[in-house]
Every structure is written in C-alpha cells, then in structure tokens.
C-alpha cells in the first residue's frame, strides 16, 4: 500500500483500540484504523495519557514524536514509521503505523553492529537530540529496513543525547550527512516548519546542534556531564 493511501487511512479512518502495551510508562495503545475496506494496525498515544516530565515542562510527547517524523520524512531518511496527530477515542494523540519486526533478528547483537541503517539512526538521533534510544526502540522489519520508535523525549535544548548507538562516536561525517544537515538547517521554519510542535528555544537548539555538527564534521561523542546510555538499555 502506498504511503499516501496509508496516510489517508490513518487520518480519516476510525480508530479501534484493541490493547495496551503494559511496559510503556505512558498510555500506549495498540489499535487498528479502518477506512472502507482498508485497515492498518497502529500505535495510538493520547496526550491525556502522558505523564508530566520535569525536564520537558513544555509541549507534549505526541508533538515531539510527530516532529521527529517530520524531520525524518523531510530528509528522506524513512527512519520513523508513518506518524500523524489526530483525535482518537481518548482525545488528541499520536497515531503511528505499526511495524512488524523481523523476529529472527537478535536485537541484543544487532544494535552493536556497524551497519549503514544503524549509522543513519545514530545520525538522526544526533540531530533530534534523542535522550532515549534503547535497543528495544529499534524496529528492523522483514524486508531489511530499520525504523525507530518512541521519540517523545527529543529536541531538548540541552545536550542530552543518550543512546546505545555509539559505534561511530568521533568518526567523520560523510558527504551525504553533511549535505543533509545543510538541507535541514536551511529548511527550518520554511519547508520544514516545526514551530507548531516545538518551542522556540527547542528549534533554536536544533539549529545550533546542526551548526556544531557542521563545524566539527564528526559524529557526536558522549557528554561527560550526562549518562551516555539509557537505563534500562533495552
């Protein structure tokens, strides 16, 4: 099914909640979206089910999840499953296409490999300042494509990158990565407008991060003043 068709279904279809992911710290509901004869499995995270976070006092997890999707989509990285914001049975929230992962992949081994798709995710996380890239947030599908989920704690104005993907720390950026940074830096507030979903200071910090990455021309290294790896790592 084409992405445009999926977007129409997620946007216009009726959400039916069928379960809940009990390990999630915020309300994370498994659902289906039906529109005519078409149906898509999805994750629905209503804003009403979010817990307040002391270090993210402004905005919502749902908005930051959607902002992460917008960045991935604008840059053509395709690292975040199709994501929208809409009303659902429990109010406004994030709705994201469900990804069936390749059950034959051992994530405990997979995450530490030197693979292009993992490096792309590490590069993406450096841009969005992901504070919670756990092993279990990696979603390799059966066709060899890698997606990532749970981007609600991203775009903080302070350097809080916390991830299990440190294989390339200090390595030079590729020409393609440099080009992508230029593209996004020049598009902020224009073709890629995140202002409905992030604070002004978060957007300024995003711009400053990209400037630093372009100046250093290297993948980031752990911040000595902040835990480098989320806990639990999985």
matplotlib code that plots the C-alpha trace (Angstrom):
import matplotlib.pyplot as plt

x = [0.0, 1.4, 2.3, -0.2, -3.0, -1.8, -1.8, -5.4, -6.5, -4.6, -6.1, -9.6, -10.3, -12.0, -9.6, -10.5, -8.3, -7.7, -5.0, -2.3, 1.4, 1.8, 5.5, 5.2, 5.4, 2.8, -0.5, 0.5, -2.5, -2.5, -5.2, -6.5, -7.6, -10.3, -11.4, -13.8, -12.4, -8.8, -7.4, -4.0, -2.5, -1.2, 0.0, -2.1, -0.7, -3.2, -1.9, -4.3, -2.2, 1.1, 3.0, 4.5, 8.3, 10.3, 12.9, 10.3, 7.9, 6.6, 4.8, 3.7, 5.3, 2.9, 4.1, 7.8, 7.1, 5.4, 8.3, 10.8, 8.7, 8.6, 12.4, 12.9, 10.4, 11.7, 15.3, 14.1, 15.6, 12.4, 13.5, 10.3, 7.1, 4.3, 3.0, 0.2, -1.6, -5.3, -8.3, -9.0, -11.2, -9.3, -8.7, -5.9, -2.8, -0.1, -1.1, 1.8, 1.8, 2.6, 5.8, 6.1, 9.8, 11.9, 11.7, 14.8, 17.0, 18.6, 18.4, 20.9, 23.5, 22.1, 22.3, 26.1, 26.9, 28.5, 25.5, 24.5, 21.0, 22.2, 24.5, 21.7, 19.7, 22.6, 23.0, 19.2, 19.4, 22.2, 20.0, 16.9, 18.9, 17.3, 17.5, 16.2, 17.5, 17.1, 17.8, 14.1, 13.3, 15.0, 12.5, 14.2, 11.5, 11.4, 12.5, 15.7, 14.5, 15.2, 12.7, 12.9, 10.1, 9.4, 10.7, 8.8, 11.8, 13.7, 14.7, 15.7, 17.6, 20.4, 22.8, 21.1, 21.9, 21.6, 21.8, 23.1, 24.4, 27.9, 29.8, 30.7, 31.5, 34.1, 34.0, 34.0, 30.6, 30.0, 29.4, 25.8, 25.4, 26.9, 24.5, 21.5, 22.5, 22.7, 19.3, 17.5, 19.3, 18.1, 14.6, 13.8, 10.9, 10.2, 9.6, 10.2, 8.3, 8.4, 7.0, 3.5, 5.1, 8.3, 9.1, 11.1, 14.1, 14.0, 14.1, 16.9, 18.8, 18.1, 19.6, 22.6, 23.2, 23.3, 25.8, 28.1, 27.9, 28.8, 31.7, 33.1, 32.3, 32.2, 29.6, 29.0, 30.7, 29.1, 28.5, 30.7, 28.0, 25.1, 24.6, 25.6, 23.3, 19.6, 18.6, 17.5, 19.3, 16.7]
y = [0.0, 3.4, 5.9, 8.4, 5.8, 4.8, 8.5, 8.9, 5.8, 6.9, 10.4, 9.6, 6.1, 5.1, 4.1, 1.0, 0.3, -3.4, -3.5, -1.7, -2.0, -2.6, -2.0, 1.6, 4.4, 6.5, 5.3, 3.4, 1.7, -0.9, -0.1, -0.6, 2.2, 1.2, 3.2, 1.5, -2.0, -1.0, -1.4, -0.5, -1.6, 1.3, 2.7, 5.4, 7.5, 10.0, 13.2, 12.6, 9.6, 11.3, 11.7, 15.1, 15.2, 17.6, 18.2, 18.6, 21.0, 22.4, 20.7, 17.1, 13.7, 13.4, 16.7, 15.7, 12.3, 14.0, 16.5, 13.6, 12.0, 15.3, 15.6, 12.0, 12.4, 15.8, 14.4, 11.2, 9.1, 7.0, 6.1, 6.8, 4.9, 7.0, 9.2, 11.7, 13.8, 13.4, 12.9, 9.4, 7.6, 9.2, 12.6, 14.2, 12.0, 10.5, 7.7, 5.7, 2.8, -0.5, -2.2, -5.9, -6.6, -9.5, -11.9, -13.8, -10.8, -10.8, -7.2, -7.7, -8.5, -6.4, -2.9, -3.0, -3.8, -1.5, -1.3, 1.7, 1.7, 1.8, 4.7, 6.5, 6.1, 7.4, 10.4, 11.1, 10.8, 13.3, 15.8, 15.4, 15.1, 11.8, 11.2, 7.6, 5.4, 2.0, -1.3, -2.1, 1.1, -0.3, -2.0, -3.9, -5.3, -8.4, -6.5, -5.3, -1.8, -0.2, 2.0, 3.6, 4.3, 6.3, 9.8, 11.6, 12.8, 14.5, 18.1, 19.2, 22.5, 21.0, 18.3, 15.2, 12.6, 9.2, 6.1, 2.6, 3.6, 4.9, 2.8, 5.9, 8.4, 10.9, 9.4, 11.9, 12.8, 11.5, 14.0, 12.8, 13.5, 17.0, 17.7, 16.6, 18.9, 21.8, 20.9, 20.8, 23.9, 25.9, 24.5, 25.1, 27.5, 27.2, 23.9, 22.1, 24.1, 22.6, 25.6, 24.1, 21.2, 22.5, 25.6, 28.5, 27.6, 23.9, 25.0, 27.4, 24.5, 22.2, 24.8, 25.2, 21.5, 21.3, 24.2, 22.4, 19.2, 21.1, 22.8, 19.7, 17.4, 14.4, 12.2, 13.2, 11.7, 11.1, 14.1, 13.8, 15.5, 13.3, 9.5, 8.2, 5.1, 5.0, 2.7, 0.1, -0.2, -2.5]
z = [0.0, -1.0, 1.8, 0.6, 0.9, 4.4, 5.4, 4.3, 6.2, 9.4, 9.1, 8.1, 9.4, 12.6, 15.5, 17.4, 20.4, 21.0, 23.6, 25.6, 25.8, 29.5, 29.7, 28.5, 31.0, 29.2, 27.7, 24.6, 23.0, 20.2, 17.7, 14.2, 11.9, 9.4, 6.4, 4.0, 3.3, 4.4, 7.8, 9.3, 12.6, 14.6, 18.0, 19.5, 22.3, 23.6, 25.1, 28.1, 29.0, 29.2, 32.5, 33.2, 32.9, 35.0, 32.2, 29.4, 31.0, 27.7, 24.8, 24.6, 23.9, 20.9, 19.3, 19.7, 18.2, 15.3, 14.9, 14.8, 12.0, 10.1, 10.2, 9.1, 6.4, 5.1, 4.8, 3.1, 5.9, 6.4, 9.9, 11.7, 10.8, 9.3, 12.0, 12.3, 15.0, 15.3, 17.6, 18.8, 21.3, 24.2, 22.7, 20.6, 20.3, 18.1, 15.7, 14.2, 11.8, 13.5, 12.2, 12.3, 13.2, 11.9, 14.8, 13.5, 14.4, 17.8, 18.8, 21.6, 18.9, 16.1, 17.8, 18.2, 14.5, 12.0, 9.6, 7.3, 8.6, 12.3, 11.5, 9.8, 13.0, 15.1, 12.8, 13.1, 16.9, 16.9, 15.0, 17.2, 20.4, 21.3, 25.1, 25.0, 22.1, 23.6, 21.9, 22.0, 20.2, 17.0, 14.6, 11.8, 9.5, 7.4, 4.3, 5.9, 6.6, 10.0, 11.8, 15.2, 17.7, 20.9, 20.1, 22.7, 24.7, 21.9, 20.8, 24.3, 24.3, 26.3, 25.0, 26.3, 23.6, 25.3, 23.1, 22.6, 19.2, 19.9, 17.3, 15.3, 18.0, 16.7, 13.2, 10.3, 8.9, 5.3, 2.5, 2.4, 6.1, 5.7, 2.8, 4.8, 7.7, 5.2, 3.8, 7.1, 8.5, 5.5, 5.6, 9.3, 9.6, 5.9, 4.1, 7.4, 10.0, 13.4, 15.3, 15.8, 17.7, 19.5, 21.5, 20.0, 22.3, 21.1, 17.5, 18.2, 19.9, 16.9, 14.6, 16.9, 17.0, 13.3, 13.1, 15.6, 13.7, 10.5, 12.2, 13.8, 10.8, 13.2, 14.8, 18.4, 21.4, 24.8, 27.0, 30.1, 32.2, 31.1, 31.1, 27.7, 27.7, 28.7, 31.5, 31.1, 27.8, 26.3]

ax = plt.figure().add_subplot(projection="3d")
ax.plot(x, y, z, "-o")
ax.set_aspect("equal")
plt.show()
